[in-house]
Amino acid sequence: MAVATNLPRALSVYEEIHPPLSESQVLLESDRCLECGGPSAPAPCFEACPAQVPVPQFIRAIREGRPDEAARLIFEANILGGSCARVCPVEELCEGGCVLVKEGRRAVQIGRLQRFATDVALQRQLHFFSRTQAKLQSVGVMGAGPAGLACAAELAKRGYEVVIYESRSAPGGLITSAIAPYKQLREPLPQEAAMIERLGVKFHYGLTVGRDISAEELKRRHVALFLGVGLGRDLPARLEGEGLANIWNSLEFIEAIKNGDLPKIGSTVAIIGGGNTAIDVAREAVRLGATSVIILYRRTEDQMPAFKHEVKAARKEGVHFYWLTAPLKFIGEGRVRAIECIHMKLGAPDKSGRPAPEPIPGTEFLLEVDTVIKAIGQERHSKLLEQFGIALAGGLVKVNESFQTSCESIFAGGDCINGGCTVVEAVAHGKRAAAGIDQYLSRVVEVKP
Ligand SMILES: Cc1cc2nc3c(=O)[nH]c(=O)nc-3n(C[C@H](O)[C@H](O)[C@H](O)COP(=O)(O)OP(=O)(O)OC[C@H]3O[C@@H](n4cnc5c(N)ncnc54)[C@H](O)[C@@H]3O)c2cc1C
């Protein structure tokens, strides 16, 4: 089966989808904010932000010509406020809560205003924070992704010695390696990490916990630990022909683009999966010049885990969707040439409570493709996490409301506890875990004679 093409104008691989606002746009946009909220009812935009960025207050500071103060308010709440300004699904969060929307008007562009304020401050290398009271206790943080960075920054502000152990050679986790380059290539993550370093946090790169350093050794070195190790590699499809050339894993595909090593794709690209990663790789395939880009998803559109606004944007860029379609095997001689697919129907609810997709016998068909990208989820770090002797559920860390694990000196947050969500959610976990660690260590000190 060949696919019709309807792609719009050529989009560039690295062109930002949300470029910075001009100064006059900043003034006009900040003027649209109604400054909702008060002591008895917080503004809906603030309530919708997992990191609790005080949106009306920072927008007022911008409007009054105090962008430094705006940036301070943002970074105080979210140390990755510049990155989140670029990558947050604002449509689902702050901008989705904007009261203007309820009045049928366009939301204030909160993300782009946040970007303006944080860009100004980072360009000028402003120092907002310092360690208040130095404490001698040392906390170890596993992973320099958003959860680990936020936890480390918050602990350092509270005076703790903090050491981050990171297996890669740079900070940022998935922001650096996996988030679509049209949202954020790298900047301003390196400057945000530098801000955290200026707080006294020590970074050890190229050190894989569980291989280069054991969980036991970390427990000996530090009075408390925070696990922010995220998730692992792409899950395999476990289908015949998976080893053929031109079949990519989503994370390797995006990382190659982020590193400037553009994947050579053919004209027809099929993506397997229904989450935000599937949407990202589809939109990247469009930007790399594919003329037909098709997402195969085994359930229906309304059951797709991807954000609705992302699906809409992908469709606008020409991405096709084949709902209720599953791959059976990959076919080719050396390189993939086709996917044998089958149509699905929805049956009785499965473990997730959603109707389970079931193949319809006799509906097999061949889809001719040049490239396949698998985006069906990431592995969990069960083996690594087991080494810490903490309780897990389905390979994810079990935590209480303070982000404390079943071992009282070990805390965790981010994707390794929720199976994958957003950067701002991981930041919020890191912050709240730091508060939990602080409380736990204060109690430990109190009971010591
Ligand atoms: C393709 C893709 C696109 C996404 N797009 C968006 C988006 O547009 N917006 C958004 O808000 N969210 C997005 N997300 C989700 C977001 O990136 C994650 O929710 C967030 O990065 C989770 O942060 P984390 O700190 O928990 O984990 P990670 O970002 O995965 O960071 C974990 C860190 O731990 C390190 N690590 C792992 N194991 C070890 C070890 N044994 N020793 C030492 N270090 C270790 C890793 O190298 C990594 O640096 C996307 C996710 C993916 C996969």
The ligand as a Tripos MOL2 file, in Angstrom:
@<TRIPOS>MOLECULE
LIG
   53    58     1     0     0
SMALL
NO_CHARGES

@<TRIPOS>ATOM
      1 C1         11.6570   11.9290   23.1920 C.3       1 LIG1
      2 C2         11.1620   12.6690   24.3960 C.ar      1 LIG1
      3 C3         10.6730   13.9390   24.2500 C.ar      1 LIG1
      4 C4         10.2150   14.6390   25.3610 C.ar      1 LIG1
      5 N1          9.7330   15.9030   25.1870 N.ar      1 LIG1
      6 C5          9.3210   16.6020   26.2520 C.ar      1 LIG1
      7 C6          8.8860   17.9520   26.1140 C.ar      1 LIG1
      8 O1          8.8360   18.4800   25.0040 O.2       1 LIG1
      9 N2          8.5070   18.6160   27.2140 N.ar      1 LIG1
     10 C7          8.5730   18.0680   28.4710 C.ar      1 LIG1
     11 O2          8.2570   18.7430   29.4550 O.2       1 LIG1
     12 N3          8.9830   16.7860   28.6370 N.ar      1 LIG1
     13 C8          9.3670   16.0580   27.5680 C.ar      1 LIG1
     14 N4          9.8020   14.7750   27.7290 N.ar      1 LIG1
     15 C9          9.8120   14.1810   29.0880 C.3       1 LIG1
     16 C10        10.9950   14.7150   29.9310 C.3       1 LIG1
     17 O3         12.1480   14.8030   29.1400 O.3       1 LIG1
     18 C11        11.2210   13.8330   31.1270 C.3       1 LIG1
     19 O4         10.0040   13.6930   31.8480 O.3       1 LIG1
     20 C12        12.2870   14.4230   32.0790 C.3       1 LIG1
     21 O5         13.4950   14.6300   31.3910 O.3       1 LIG1
     22 C13        12.5020   13.4870   33.2520 C.3       1 LIG1
     23 O6         13.5530   13.9600   34.0340 O.3       1 LIG1
     24 P1         14.4020   12.9700   34.9610 P.3       1 LIG1
     25 O7         15.4110   13.8290   35.6330 O.co2     1 LIG1
     26 O8         13.4920   12.1670   35.7860 O.co2     1 LIG1
     27 O9         15.0790   11.9420   33.9610 O.3       1 LIG1
     28 P2         16.1170   12.1380   32.7340 P.3       1 LIG1
     29 O10        15.8840   13.4120   32.0170 O.co2     1 LIG1
     30 O11        16.0380   10.8810   31.9570 O.co2     1 LIG1
     31 O12        17.5130   12.2190   33.4590 O.3       1 LIG1
     32 C14        18.0590   11.0800   34.1120 C.3       1 LIG1
     33 C15        19.5560   11.2580   34.1860 C.3       1 LIG1
     34 O13        20.1000   10.1880   34.9580 O.3       1 LIG1
     35 C16        21.2670    9.6910   34.3090 C.3       1 LIG1
     36 N5         21.4770    8.2870   34.7140 N.ar      1 LIG1
     37 C17        20.7050    7.2130   34.4070 C.ar      1 LIG1
     38 N6         21.2260    6.1040   34.9340 N.ar      1 LIG1
     39 C18        22.3500    6.4750   35.5990 C.ar      1 LIG1
     40 C19        23.3330    5.7700   36.3540 C.ar      1 LIG1
     41 N7         23.2750    4.4340   36.5390 N.pl3     1 LIG1
     42 N8         24.3620    6.4790   36.8930 N.ar      1 LIG1
     43 C20        24.4500    7.8250   36.7260 C.ar      1 LIG1
     44 N9         23.5570    8.5350   36.0000 N.ar      1 LIG1
     45 C21        22.5070    7.8740   35.4610 C.ar      1 LIG1
     46 C22        20.9440    9.8350   32.8360 C.3       1 LIG1
     47 O14        22.1160    9.8350   32.0260 O.3       1 LIG1
     48 C23        20.2170   11.1850   32.8090 C.3       1 LIG1
     49 O15        21.1120   12.2450   32.6360 O.3       1 LIG1
     50 C24        10.2600   14.0340   26.6380 C.ar      1 LIG1
     51 C25        10.7450   12.7380   26.7850 C.ar      1 LIG1
     52 C26        11.1920   12.0450   25.6800 C.ar      1 LIG1
     53 C27        11.6970   10.6490   25.8210 C.3       1 LIG1
@<TRIPOS>BOND
     1     1     2 1
     2     2     3 ar
     3     2    52 ar
     4     3     4 ar
     5     4     5 ar
     6     4    50 ar
     7     5     6 ar
     8     6     7 ar
     9     6    13 1
    10     7     8 2
    11     7     9 ar
    12     9    10 ar
    13    10    11 2
    14    10    12 ar
    15    12    13 ar
    16    13    14 ar
    17    14    15 1
    18    14    50 ar
    19    15    16 1
    20    16    17 1
    21    16    18 1
    22    18    19 1
    23    18    20 1
    24    20    21 1
    25    20    22 1
    26    22    23 1
    27    23    24 1
    28    24    25 2
    29    24    26 1
    30    24    27 1
    31    27    28 1
    32    28    29 2
    33    28    30 1
    34    28    31 1
    35    31    32 1
    36    32    33 1
    37    33    34 1
    38    33    48 1
    39    34    35 1
    40    35    36 1
    41    35    46 1
    42    36    37 ar
    43    36    45 ar
    44    37    38 ar
    45    38    39 ar
    46    39    40 ar
    47    39    45 ar
    48    40    41 1
    49    40    42 ar
    50    42    43 ar
    51    43    44 ar
    52    44    45 ar
    53    46    47 1
    54    46    48 1
    55    48    49 1
    56    50    51 ar
    57    51    52 ar
    58    52    53 1
@<TRIPOS>SUBSTRUCTURE
     1 LIG1         1 GROUP 0 **** ****
